[in-house]
Amino acid sequence: MTVATASITDKALHLPRESRAFLAEKLLESLDFDEAFPVSAEWMEEIHRRCREIDEGKVNLIPAEKVFAELEREFK
């Protein structure tokens, strides 16, 4: 990781949750894929619904580390 990338990452991680979610969404949208993959209208609607719920604070996000730890405990 370059110094510039580390600096940007550090600054981004100190943004409010809503700003981080927006930034993450924009960064993911910016990725180029070797092959275009179709997303049905139904899935796009679901994606937008879930993003709205996150933006509006209607859902509680759970860190992946916590989810994986709980799964490991449950299925060990």
C-alpha positions in Angstrom: 0.0 0.0 0.0 1.3 3.4 -0.9 1.6 6.3 1.6 -1.2 8.1 -0.3 -3.5 5.1 -0.1 -2.8 4.7 3.6 -3.5 8.4 4.2 -6.7 8.2 2.3 -7.8 5.1 4.0 -7.1 6.6 7.4 -9.1 9.7 6.6 -11.9 7.6 5.2 -12.1 5.4 8.3 -12.7 8.5 10.4 -15.7 9.7 8.4 -19.2 9.2 9.8 -20.8 5.9 9.1 -23.1 7.3 6.4 -20.2 8.9 4.6 -18.2 5.7 4.8 -21.1 3.7 3.3 -21.5 6.2 0.5 -17.8 6.2 -0.2 -17.7 2.4 -0.2 -20.6 2.2 -2.6 -19.0 4.7 -5.0 -15.6 2.8 -4.8 -17.3 -0.5 -5.6 -19.3 1.0 -8.5 -16.0 2.3 -9.9 -14.3 -1.1 -10.2 -13.9 -2.3 -13.7 -14.9 -5.9 -14.4 -13.4 -8.0 -17.2 -16.9 -9.2 -18.1 -20.1 -7.3 -17.6 -22.5 -9.2 -15.5 -26.3 -8.7 -15.8 -28.2 -7.7 -12.8 -31.9 -8.1 -13.0 -34.3 -5.3 -12.3 -35.5 -7.2 -9.2 -32.0 -7.4 -7.8 -31.3 -3.8 -8.5 -34.5 -2.9 -6.7 -33.4 -5.0 -3.7 -29.9 -3.5 -3.7 -31.3 0.0 -3.7 -33.8 -0.9 -1.0 -31.1 -2.3 1.2 -28.8 0.8 0.6 -31.7 3.1 1.6 -32.3 1.1 4.8 -28.6 1.5 5.7 -28.6 5.2 4.8 -31.7 5.8 6.8 -30.4 3.9 9.8 -33.3 1.4 9.7 -30.9 -1.6 10.0 -28.1 -2.4 12.3 -24.9 -3.4 10.5 -22.9 -6.2 12.1 -19.1 -6.3 11.6 -18.0 -9.2 9.5 -15.5 -10.2 12.3 -18.3 -10.7 14.7 -20.4 -12.7 12.3 -17.5 -15.0 11.4 -16.7 -15.5 15.1 -20.3 -16.4 15.9 -20.4 -18.8 12.9 -17.1 -20.4 14.0 -18.4 -20.9 17.6 -21.7 -22.3 16.3 -20.2 -24.8 13.8 -17.0 -25.8 15.5 
